[in-house]
Amino acid sequence: MAPVAHGLTTWKGSTSGYWDIPTNWAGGFPASNSTVRLNHDRQTNSYTVTVQSQAITDKLWMDTYADVPVHVRVSSAGSLQLNSMRMGFKEEDRESSFTIDGGSVWGMDPTDPSVTNTAFLIGNNPDCIATMSVLNEGTLSVQGSNGLIVASSKESIGRLVVANGNVRIKDSLTLGKGPDSLGELYISGTSSVSITGALHVAKLELGALAPTGTVHVAGGTLECGTLNIGANGVGSFTLSDGQVRALDGGITLGQANSTAQLNIYGGSMETAGSSMNIGHLDSTGTLFMANGNLNIDGAIGLGSASRSMGTLDLTGGTITSKELIIGAATSSTGIVHLQGGEIVILGSLNDSIQVSNGVLRIEKALVKWNNPNITDWITNAVANGTIAWSNGLPYGTYSANGFDGSFTNEGSTLYWDNLDNGSSFTQSVIWVEESPYNTWAGDYLLSGSNALWSADPDQDGFDNLSEYGLGGNPVNGFNPEIVPAFQILTSSGQAEYIYRQRSDPAAYGLTYYLELNTNLTTQSWTTNGYTLIGGSQDIGGFRTVTNQVPTGGNSSLFIRLQIQYE
């Protein structure tokens, strides 16, 4: 097929106007073989071109030199068919926009072989800022073989905003491709985004400066063949509502010298017949989950390839997978920190939790899996890693093919009890009891460093352990009722030390006792020399305890209350 000459059509109309008015164009009205250039050859002000009917052209360029931005709007009655598009003015801080406001834009593979470079590019020039928005049931359909690239040039900023809109991409969507660029995707409302190929969140093409890519899903649906967060750069993905689904290629956090962060605060994310790798090949990947559901129809691998680190930090929500592999490669590291929520392993007969080069640290979460070979897991699964139980007591009932015994690690014992006398195994649960202290801290919404026993969030001089043991409020300042009282009985030469304690200390993991010293220079504290003479009745879960301390003619006597938490 012989090449066809393509005309160049330049906007010359008023500072605002409509695409379908021929007099607004220099070089002829745009046709199917045209290259449309929106620039400022004849304009001195920012302007908006509105498409309100059916329009066709080969290429749309919004990347020429200009003094002020140019905007395009496709109205609800408009449609625009293109073979390629690039937007992003070369001047720094000049922000151009393309808004599909209820209308439709179709990007098709050209039939003319002379038409090349058919990708859709948002943020095509260095230092540019470009935004494409798909709003109000509008549709963007990129059916070309080169997909859609957001922030394709050095230090460019590109944004794709989908709010109650629809996006269909045949090939791939890349967010952040140019060196030191920033590509962003925002999905909200009832939007639907479908990508047949991969969604790459930061994937460096050329250069040494890594790009950054971000995704924020606050509603609607996102479906892609493969989800790569930090494909080669710095990638982040935040899901607060809506649904995300990766098909045959699965999900990877951190791949090829990348850093990746996935935050799940709500909604659901899943794979279909594929796995999830967190930290893969010279990269660092982190999954933080506070709510929602993550369903991996395969294995979750933390530190899944050489020189990588993968971290899973769960404070809520539910993770379901067929297998959990922590530190899969010999030079990798995997860390799982379960502070809340639930992990369910639904593997086949020999699938299990494997700890090879990492740490499984459980505080107050639930871990359970179906059909593991428990004997093999206890014997082989923990190679060079550790299982640490902190702030909680592991307990529960277990049974598997006649095995009956215990597995001890870091001072805690996990009991396996064959209650069904060797019959077929159905389900096993590691249940780490939420500690009373963690429950108390959660009641006051303490988190992070403020939840530590030694912390003093309200700065009243009483640390959290003291507030917990004495019945104080850790976030409401000084509580005079919890301060121990001291008095000297002149008639008997005795001293009394009175303090509050929980009525059932053992149930709260607490031990109370006094220490005495005659000076503060030797630090020679002793637990001898006082007598517990009584306690009050239970009032609101607390009682007062009175201790008698002989003064013994000492010129000085120091008393301190110790509260220990086990």
VOBA-103667 format. One record per residue (C-alpha): residue in one letter; x, y, z. Coordinates in steps of 0.001 Angstrom, whole numbers, plus 500000, padded with zeros to 6 digits. Example, Ala and Ser with C-alpha at 12.3 -4.5 7.8 and 13.67 -1.06 7.14 Angstrom:
2
A512300495500507800S513670498940507140
//
This chain:
566
M500000500000500000A501498503316498943P502041505895501687V499455508633501850A500495512259502354H499202513547505665G498169517124506085L499087519324509044T496163521172510534T496707523920513120W494167525559515360K493721529246514569G490267529939515973S489127532193518747T490457531829522278S487719529280522818G485701527420520232Y484451524200518701W486355521518516817D483692521169514129I483891524773512848P486110524750509691T487188528377510037N488905527573513331W491577525566511452A494544526505509302G495536523948506682G492051522591506209F489452520965508433P490859517876510240A490202514647508358S491145511000508819N494603511566507324S495424514729509247T497872515592511960V496229518073514295R498493520483516131L497114522636518924N499570525446519565H499716529180519982D500924530409516606R497964532736516453Q496859532740520072T497896534842523054N495583533365525682S494783529946527075Y491923528367525203T489700525271525179V488755523274522084T485410521514522493V484467518395520510Q480683518128520364S480192515917517306Q481967513016515572A485584513831514644I488360511716513066T492070512344512627D495308510372512622K497389512229515167L496686514811517816W499693516786519045M499472519001522092D503204519323522619T504435522394520766Y506061525445522317A503582527761523944D503230530511526494V499950529376528046P498087526057528313V495667524518525853H492704522352526904V490492519935524988R487029518866526085V484934516105524529S481335516758525507S478661514143526088A477574514486522451G481091514316521061S483415511548519890L486973511608518605Q488798508801516792L492610508889516681N495560506698515809S497944508409518232M498052511265520698R500693513136522623M500121515958525047G502329518044527302F503726521474526476K507479521890526647E507482524899528919E507898524079532601D504745524426534705R502513524781531632E499635522417532359S497550521114529498S494435518992529907F492222516683527907T488791516034529436I486333513418528219D483178514735529817G480574512128528941G481809511706525369S484155509114523858V487681508931522484W488836505958520415G492475505211519748M492793502683516935D495660500976515144P496135502736511790T495490500932508519D498139503060506840P501627501490507358S503277504905507050V501690505984510341T504138505160513136N504545505959516823T500922505258517567A501018505282521348F498868507549523467L501237509737525523I500165511918528447G503119514042529542N505194513746526379N507770516507526792P510380517227529483D509132519313532405C505546519294531160I502380518744533179A499521516959531424T496197515610532721M493618513412531021S490262513085532808V487472510643531977L484292511825533677N480529511321533796E480227507992531916G482748509125529331T484842506471527546L488513506261526603S489263503211524473V492906502756523444Q492908499799521063G496305500486519504S499173498056519959N501365500510521910G498978501251524759L498879504325526960I501907505915528637V501528508520531377A504656510669531989S506841509385529159S509566512059529155K512247513223531571E510892515092534615S507392515152533149I504208514861535202G501273512962533767R497896512201535329L495016509955534331V491878510714536351V488862508396535996A485811509544537953N482611507693537033G484171506987533655N485286504021531546V488763503205530227R489624500272527944I493249499614526985K494197496773524640D497936496666525304S499400498177528491L499255501210530752T502549502591532051L502650505216534805G506060506930534926K508426505920532115G510784508860531613P513748509477533967D512640511272537136S509063511456535840L505805511094537792G502836509154536438E499582509074538412L496290507171538099Y493177508049540118I490045505875539988S486868506701541910G483096506461541916T481564503865539611S484476503872537175S485545500820535185V489166500473534007S490161497400531995I493703496708530715T494265493586528660G498030493728529115A500070494961532066L499692497903534398H503248499105535078V503555501514538010A506978503157537393K508924501471534606L512119503201533487E512732503132529745L516131504859529459G518354506850531784A519592506631535346L516970508605537275A514124506335538391P510543507370537630T507741507386540163G504311505895539578T501266506051541860V497778504537541783H494848505536543996V491679503436543779A488825504855545848G485939503155544063G484914501346540911T486824498452539326L490324497995537927E491211494862535958C494528494114534262G496461491141532961T499497491827535153L500034494356537933N503653495472538380I504108498007541171G507643499328540926A508492497579537649N511718499605537472G511423502674539661V509446503791542701G505876502535542646S503004502900545099F499422501639545018T496676502586547483L493307500821547588S490680502308549888D487500501111548167G486461499296545012Q487771496143543345V491160495346541774R491768492150539799A494977490891538167L494561488002535757D497159485657534263G500299487637535200G499620488122538906I500968490930541109T504576491949541723L505734494552544237G509269495622543409Q510970494212540345A514420494987538873N516000497574541208S512718499023542380T510929500086545536A507223499294545835Q504501499938548413L500945498540548384N498500499929550952I495067498331551364Y492643500231553598G489441498738552184G487912497187549098S489175493953547553M492136492827545460E492566489427543862T494435487375541308A492977484684539054G495191481616538858S498381483556539572S500650484489542440M501918487577544245N505607488407544705I506577491008547298G510216492010546795H511533490480543585L515027490676542018D517158493375543677S514044495165544933T512122496000548087G508383495454548334T506036496233551230L502366495342551666F500501497146554449M496910496112555067A494475497594557578N491124496476556159G489516494818553153N490282491529551409L493283490230549467N492667486908547698I495687485411545918D494838482392543782G498396481100544059A501339481660546396I502464484796548189G506258485026548100L508134487506550288G511670487998549078S510912485864546051A514149486338544074S517808487155544618R518840490160546718S515286491177547539M513260491987550633G509525491523551055T507492492723554030L503858492065554911D502417494187557734L498834493279558632T496774495188561202G493341494196559866G491479492668556965T491798489169555505I494471487660553256T493735484359551514S496364482441549577K497326478894548624E500795479242550094L502865481723552087I506615481579551399I508819483808553527G512324484360552174A512088482112549121A515574482799547686T518791482193549623S519901485829549329S516483487314550070T514620488283553217G510937487971554051I509181489530557033V505571489039558104H504253491138560978L500714490240561972Q499217492685564452G495601491936563581G493366490564560877E493505487086559390I495642485033557024V494051481919555542I496177479388553629L494020477255551313G496761475125549786S496828471585548479L497952468627550573N501612469634550895D501284473395550711S502057475281553871I503634478258555515Q507372478157554789V509891480282556680S513298480009555026N515098483360555249G512821485561557264V510635486200560260L506975485428560933R506088487665563870I502548487331565221E501072489645567842K497313489277567803A496261487792564490L494701484610563196V496565482266560859K494954479139559513W495482476798556607N493723473845555041N495288470471554233P498946470998555132N501295468171556009I501965469379559521T504757466900560227D506695468138557199W506007471742558120I507396471365561613T510407469400560358N511300471262557188A509480474548556742V511436476572559282A514945476539557829N516892479695558706G513983481879559747T512196482359563032I508641482385564309A508225484938567067W505167485302569291S505013488665571029N502334490223573203G500174487141572921L499871483474573838P499695480928570990Y497162478242571658G494531476140569931T493595472645568798Y495415470890565976S495270467468564346A496924465880561337N497335462273560305G498152460873563708F500776463477564618D500608464420568270G503237466659569840S504465470183570333F506641472707568565T508538475186570722N510024478439569493E511339481489571363G509887480502574688S506340479778573548T504836476358572882L502526475514570030Y500500472403570868W499345469921568242D496678467571569575N495271464684567561L491672464853568726D490258462891565789N492623459919566270G494309460210562903S491288460727560690S491563462985557657F492694466497558447T490309469316557609Q491598472525559118S494369473750561362V494519477044563189I497340478956564796W495476481335567037V497439483972568850E495343485343571637E495097489088571676S496877490177574820P494870492138577410Y497342495007577084N496821495211573304T493063495211573841W493401498042576343A495673500018574008G493208499496571159D490332500781573302Y492205504092573581L493175504066569878L496879503898570684S499058502930567745G502678502936566667S505152504203569237N502287505575571342A501182501986572033L504482500961573617W504446500113577322S507079502786577954A505259505531576035D503498508444577704P501106509821575038D499440512380577311Q502757513368578960D501407513197582499G504436511370583928F502778507928583921D503823505543581163N501275503267579492L502096500293581700S501454502379584827E498169503679583383Y497190500117582441G497975498702585877L496568501564587950G493420502240585913G494387505531584306N493511507101580979P496597507248578746V495251510004576490N493533512322578962G496270513907581025F496895513579584750N494554511264586746P495005512019590473E492956509005591554I495644506585590328V498519508129592309P499652505842595186A499222507292598702F501786507275601532Q501338508110605215I503228507611608492L501312506289611511T503020508086614412S501292505921617008S502893502701615735G506032503895613995Q504808502286610784A504277503658607297E501435502744604961Y501735502635601195I498399502325599337Y497977501781595621R495311500697593124Q495547497433591244R493345495383588994S491072493020590912D492294490000588932P495927490832588060A496730487412586596A493980487745583992Y495665490923582794G499188489518582927L500173491829585780T502266491463588902Y502497494208591562Y505116494508594312L507013497112596323E510734497760596493L512456499517599436N515730501362599765T517295503556602463N519228505729599969L519384506456596273T523123506237595790T523635502476596032Q520468501453594170S520170498521596592W516461497930596230T514870495012598060T511452493387597998N511709492448601675G510606494484604667Y506915495208604083T503620493411604760L500449493275602702I497731493913605280G494570494102603153G492656495235600141S489353496904599443Q486368495437597644D486248495335593845I485023498629592431G484862498786588648G487500496092588192F489987497663590618R490716497538594338T493066499401596652V495883497498598349T497393498599601673N500994497710602586Q502602498288606000V506276499274606070P508200499502609374T510346502623609474G512804500904611826G514379504123612962N515825504809609511S516629508423608820S515345507944605273L513272505358603451F512375505205599771I509480503113598401R508611502439594809L505835500424593192Q506811498000590445I504266496801587888Q505344493980585612Y503518492692582564E504020489100581469
//
